[in-house]
Amino acid sequence: MKIYKAAIIGLGPSGLAVNKIIYGDNFNDIVAFENEEINKRDNFFGFWLTDWMKPYENIIEKKWYKWSIGDNNIDITHTCSDKPYCVISFKKWKNYCLETKNRLVIKKKKVVEYFPIQNFFKIITDDNSEYYAEKIYDSRSAKEKKGELLQHFYGINITVADDTFNENKLTLMHFTEEKNLLHFIYILPFSHNKALVESTVFSKMILEQSWYREKIVNYLSQKNIYKFKENSSEKGIIPMFFAEENNPPSPNIFNIGIRGGACKPSTGYAFSFLIKQIQLLKNSNKNYVNVHKFFERKMDKIFINFLKNNNENGRSFIKLASNLNGNEFQSFMMGQSNLITKLKIIQSMPKLPFIKELFQ
Ligand SMILES: Cc1cc2nc3c(=O)[nH]c(=O)nc-3n(C[C@H](O)[C@H](O)[C@H](O)COP(=O)(O)OP(=O)(O)OC[C@H]3O[C@@H](n4cnc5c(N)ncnc54)[C@H](O)[C@@H]3O)c2cc1C
């Protein structure tokens, strides 16, 4: 009976990070289970270049030192000289994380259950096979929950006529006027004629693909872009609720990624936080680490409740952006803001609804 040093359930970004960051430099036998075709997965993960992300600088696709937040009436531009907005593609992250010294075996199977026997775990897969491992890293997570907000999006990678895009400035959020929905367009201009253009909604219900496509086409036509070649697409759903599972009973079970609480629910940013989570787990003797500080979690909760109970059209985001400079804004997004920035953030929020949410 083979007992692996560790079993990784799910080879999304967090499962891959465990393979690289925790087990990459030794010669252990590791088993990973993934029931989807990860070689077909590709999308871009955005983040600001914090210190803990610097080790991955050479797999960054592109960096932007300027970004804008606005709507049809106002456009706030932020500049940040030392912590640019960056993207890494899933494909590059996967290849980087699979280049290790350890002996990783990948099983294209669904894990049905696992439970402790003696001082290790028995793992059962959907074909009734049994595997054994000393530790479990579990990244399965619920993407939806009744009555809770979701961030859902659909985007296309396009090629357009030369010199269409300003490749030095990304559009982080361009809000559009919708009935009872918060919607914005996100644009990553990779070059003067190539970009990812994404339509994103915060709501409880997912929409038909045609809805997001229409918003993208409308936005592009507003910018006089009528002709474009579609190269690929990406879509996703990110929970805007605290999707973390309870702390596991055994010290040798680790909930990782979104399941382990890495997502910042008010923004949907999770990639850099799940990497931080795995880095912290590597240097901890506990099976749980707090990636988001108490105050940040509290602010997130208040903000999400505000979004749930009010028809927000983007004005609060724009006001927040207009009260902060680029450095303060990125520090807030990455959970690194100082007291002065926190006070500025509180000051930017609509007072009455926030006081109401605070006492909920
Ligand atoms: C298209 C897209 C774009 C995103 N963009 C950004 C971004 O720009 N910036 C950012 O910070 N965040 C972004 N996110 C959010 C977040 O970073 C991702 O959701 C990320 O994939 C979370 O990683 P994870 O490892 O926690 O979970 P997942 O990526 O969901 O990985 C879990 C894996 O487990 C597998 N699995 C599930 N159940 C089983 C089972 N029973 N047995 C075996 N395998 C199983 C799944 O197939 C999956 O591959 C994006 C998300 C999506 C979907």
Ligand as a Chemical Component Dictionary entry (heavy atoms), coordinates in Angstrom:
data_LIG
# 
_chem_comp.id                   LIG 
_chem_comp.type                 NON-POLYMER 
_chem_comp.pdbx_formal_charge   0 
_chem_comp.three_letter_code    LIG 
# 
loop_
_chem_comp_atom.comp_id 
_chem_comp_atom.atom_id 
_chem_comp_atom.alt_atom_id 
_chem_comp_atom.type_symbol 
_chem_comp_atom.charge 
_chem_comp_atom.model_Cartn_x 
_chem_comp_atom.model_Cartn_y 
_chem_comp_atom.model_Cartn_z 
_chem_comp_atom.pdbx_ordinal 
LIG C1  C1  C 0 -12.048 33.188 -15.208 1  
LIG C2  C2  C 0 -11.589 33.665 -13.847 2  
LIG C3  C3  C 0 -10.834 34.835 -13.748 3  
LIG C4  C4  C 0 -10.408 35.277 -12.496 4  
LIG N1  N1  N 0 -9.645  36.405 -12.429 5  
LIG C5  C5  C 0 -9.112  36.763 -11.256 6  
LIG C6  C6  C 0 -8.217  37.865 -11.188 7  
LIG O1  O1  O 0 -8.000  38.566 -12.187 8  
LIG N2  N2  N 0 -7.635  38.150 -9.995  9  
LIG C7  C7  C 0 -7.897  37.424 -8.878  10 
LIG O2  O2  O 0 -7.312  37.713 -7.823  11 
LIG N3  N3  N 0 -8.780  36.406 -8.896  12 
LIG C8  C8  C 0 -9.390  36.057 -10.059 13 
LIG N4  N4  N 0 -10.256 35.008 -10.082 14 
LIG C9  C9  C 0 -10.667 34.409 -8.789  15 
LIG C10 C10 C 0 -9.747  33.288 -8.248  16 
LIG O3  O3  O 0 -8.405  33.684 -8.301  17 
LIG C11 C11 C 0 -9.997  31.994 -8.995  18 
LIG O4  O4  O 0 -11.336 31.592 -8.800  19 
LIG C12 C12 C 0 -9.061  30.845 -8.637  20 
LIG O5  O5  O 0 -9.230  29.885 -9.624  21 
LIG C13 C13 C 0 -9.328  30.222 -7.269  22 
LIG O6  O6  O 0 -8.417  29.181 -7.109  23 
LIG P1  P1  P 0 -8.686  27.900 -6.179  24 
LIG O7  O7  O 0 -7.504  27.024 -6.328  25 
LIG O8  O8  O 0 -9.119  28.340 -4.825  26 
LIG O9  O9  O 0 -10.002 27.203 -6.784  27 
LIG P2  P2  P 0 -10.289 26.617 -8.217  28 
LIG O10 O10 O 0 -9.572  27.354 -9.270  29 
LIG O11 O11 O 0 -11.784 26.514 -8.308  30 
LIG O12 O12 O 0 -9.667  25.158 -8.165  31 
LIG C14 C14 C 0 -10.312 24.048 -7.583  32 
LIG C15 C15 C 0 -10.082 22.854 -8.481  33 
LIG O13 O13 O 0 -10.611 21.691 -7.846  34 
LIG C16 C16 C 0 -11.204 20.868 -8.823  35 
LIG N5  N5  N 0 -12.168 20.013 -8.110  36 
LIG C17 C17 C 0 -13.342 20.401 -7.536  37 
LIG N6  N6  N 0 -13.936 19.359 -6.940  38 
LIG C18 C18 C 0 -13.113 18.290 -7.121  39 
LIG C19 C19 C 0 -13.173 16.918 -6.722  40 
LIG N7  N7  N 0 -14.212 16.442 -5.998  41 
LIG N8  N8  N 0 -12.171 16.105 -7.087  42 
LIG C20 C20 C 0 -11.102 16.563 -7.812  43 
LIG N9  N9  N 0 -10.985 17.847 -8.191  44 
LIG C21 C21 C 0 -11.982 18.698 -7.861  45 
LIG C22 C22 C 0 -11.844 21.861 -9.793  46 
LIG O14 O14 O 0 -12.045 21.287 -11.057 47 
LIG C23 C23 C 0 -10.810 22.979 -9.816  48 
LIG O15 O15 O 0 -9.874  22.833 -10.865 49 
LIG C24 C24 C 0 -10.743 34.550 -11.308 50 
LIG C25 C25 C 0 -11.566 33.429 -11.425 51 
LIG C26 C26 C 0 -11.989 32.981 -12.660 52 
LIG C27 C27 C 0 -12.872 31.753 -12.730 53 
# 
loop_
_chem_comp_bond.comp_id 
_chem_comp_bond.atom_id_1 
_chem_comp_bond.atom_id_2 
_chem_comp_bond.value_order 
_chem_comp_bond.pdbx_ordinal 
LIG C1  C2  SING 1  
LIG C2  C3  SING 2  
LIG C2  C26 DOUB 3  
LIG C3  C4  DOUB 4  
LIG C4  N1  SING 5  
LIG C4  C24 SING 6  
LIG N1  C5  DOUB 7  
LIG C5  C6  SING 8  
LIG C5  C8  SING 9  
LIG C6  O1  DOUB 10 
LIG C6  N2  SING 11 
LIG N2  C7  SING 12 
LIG C7  O2  DOUB 13 
LIG C7  N3  SING 14 
LIG N3  C8  DOUB 15 
LIG C8  N4  SING 16 
LIG N4  C9  SING 17 
LIG N4  C24 SING 18 
LIG C9  C10 SING 19 
LIG C10 O3  SING 20 
LIG C10 C11 SING 21 
LIG C11 O4  SING 22 
LIG C11 C12 SING 23 
LIG C12 O5  SING 24 
LIG C12 C13 SING 25 
LIG C13 O6  SING 26 
LIG O6  P1  SING 27 
LIG P1  O7  DOUB 28 
LIG P1  O8  SING 29 
LIG P1  O9  SING 30 
LIG O9  P2  SING 31 
LIG P2  O10 DOUB 32 
LIG P2  O11 SING 33 
LIG P2  O12 SING 34 
LIG O12 C14 SING 35 
LIG C14 C15 SING 36 
LIG C15 O13 SING 37 
LIG C15 C23 SING 38 
LIG O13 C16 SING 39 
LIG C16 N5  SING 40 
LIG C16 C22 SING 41 
LIG N5  C17 SING 42 
LIG N5  C21 SING 43 
LIG C17 N6  DOUB 44 
LIG N6  C18 SING 45 
LIG C18 C19 SING 46 
LIG C18 C21 DOUB 47 
LIG C19 N7  SING 48 
LIG C19 N8  DOUB 49 
LIG N8  C20 SING 50 
LIG C20 N9  DOUB 51 
LIG N9  C21 SING 52 
LIG C22 O14 SING 53 
LIG C22 C23 SING 54 
LIG C23 O15 SING 55 
LIG C24 C25 DOUB 56 
LIG C25 C26 SING 57 
LIG C26 C27 SING 58 
# 
